[in-house]
């Protein structure tokens, strides 16, 4: 059995301190959008073009006896087909680039400072000195 005098000879004090638990939270930091649109631009290029032209050359006959085939006198006709080039613009859609976007997880360290509280227990005598051991 324990008497009240025995309990008076003992004392207990609980010391506490704060523990710091540093965690992380995930939150939305922004958004990105990949958008494709069409724009037009003017072009100005030169292309060389060719065409046919007739060139008429008349030569005087100095010696009529030297001409072999004089043919019959009468109407005659020769036909020439003339050609020319014109610019023709054709367009075709061709892939020129692929754009890949992917998210990646990047880790960085950040220094965290704060304050934590803790209790301290000291034993003193009536004069504020540590007690002497017996």
ABEGO torsion letter per residue (X at the ends): XBBAAAAAABBBBBBBBBBBBBBBBBBBAEBBBBBBBBBBBBBBBBBBBBBBBBBBBBBBBABAAABABAEBBEBBBBBBBBBBBBBBBBBBBBBABBBBBBBBBBBBBBBBBBBBBBBBBBBBBAAGBBBBBX
